[in-house]
Amino acid sequence: MILIINICKEKLHYYEFVKPIEDIVKQDYFTKHYKEISQADLERASKIIICGTSLKDEEYLKNLENFNWIKDFQKPILGICGGAQIIGLIFGGKLKTKTEIGLKKVNFQKEFLGTIGEKEVYELHNYYAEFSDNFEIFAKNELPQATKHKSKEVFCTLFHPEVRQKQIINNFANR
């Protein structure tokens, strides 16, 4: 059972950032807002996807204590955009400012959840995580676009694979 975590403050943002991921996953999943996650939800989940949100929605950054469980979680996690920022911060990284909106070409130097080579991705962010040394970069342009924790199944994308590169979400869900 995949737990899809909604980090959106505004209810309408769910339809842009969470619902597309639910539509891609299609299998057994349940969705919870990050403020409502219980220990039972974490135990029930076989994997977790932490979704992104809109450019102006930064409330989750003021509530990082709601994500302290990530360090000890022993199952796969995929953080998308804001989810990647959260993961980066929880593992000791720093948040940097850089607004990017639109389609970009990214080169996946190594296979990342079934993706390799030059791909077009969709970006929509004001921040990015400068990851700690615990993370390996699989794709970058000026910024780290796809990363993985070196000793855990924790994957991050700065871009939004639910817009372009949906197979990344499928491959994560089916691993």
C-alpha angles and dihedrals in degrees: 000000000000119000111213110200119211113207095176119123094194114067094219091058088069088075093056102039109023108027093058089056091049088051091052096046093049092167130091107322140139127203127218135173110245092244091058101049114125132194087252089057091053091049092048093051120091090187137002133220116194107201129213129240141204127302094255096044106094101143093112089064089063091052104050091136086075087067101049089110089072094080093059099035109117100195130081119286129189116196117196119199102305087024089055090049090053092049092047092052094045090054094050102269127135130244115236130189120242125137116212125169128176142019120336136173114241128185115222100206091186131028110277115186090328096317125115137157129023114339136170113240135182118237129194114162145117094199141035134193119248094210126221121247088269089081131075120211115229099174135015144158110178088327135041102268102175124022139167131199108250096230105022136055092252113135127184136191123189088197126065109256090183087073099040126005097031089166088075089065091043092050092049092048093049100044 
